[in-house]
Amino acid sequence: MQTKTRKCCKCGCDITDKDTIGINRKLLGARTRKFMCLKHLAEFFGTTEDVLRGRIEDLKDSGCPLFK
């Protein structure tokens, strides 16, 4: 099965990491069509990449289906 490549709507870089896609869906809505790399997602929410990585781990630990 081929992984669908998404592009950051801010810088155009490829987003293939499923955790980055998951956190975009969690924070921007499950039906979002525009994705951002972790750097730009952090800027958008006024936080840091480390905070988002911590949030991803928390969501994984809690069993969030977006991170399975």
PEPE-V399968 format. One record per pair of residues at least 12 apart in sequence whose C-alpha atoms are under 10 Angstrom apart, sorted by the first residue. I is the first residue (numbers start at 1). J is the second residue. If there is no record, write none. Layout:
i,j
I,J
I,J
//
This chain:
i,j
3,16
3,17
3,18
4,16
4,18
5,17
6,21
6,33
6,34
6,35
6,36
6,37
7,34
7,35
7,36
7,37
8,34
8,35
8,36
8,37
8,38
8,39
8,40
8,41
9,33
9,34
9,35
9,36
9,37
9,40
10,34
10,35
10,36
10,37
10,39
10,40
10,41
11,36
11,37
11,39
11,40
12,35
12,36
12,37
13,36
13,37
14,35
14,36
14,37
15,35
15,36
15,37
15,38
16,37
17,37
18,66
18,67
18,68
19,38
19,53
19,56
19,57
19,60
19,66
19,67
19,68
20,35
20,36
20,37
20,38
20,41
20,52
20,53
20,56
20,67
21,35
21,36
21,37
21,38
21,66
21,67
22,35
22,56
22,59
22,64
22,65
22,66
22,67
22,68
23,35
23,36
23,37
23,38
23,41
23,52
23,53
23,55
23,56
23,59
23,66
23,67
24,36
24,37
24,38
24,41
24,66
25,66
26,56
26,59
26,64
26,66
26,67
27,41
27,45
28,41
30,66
37,49
38,50
38,52
38,53
39,52
//
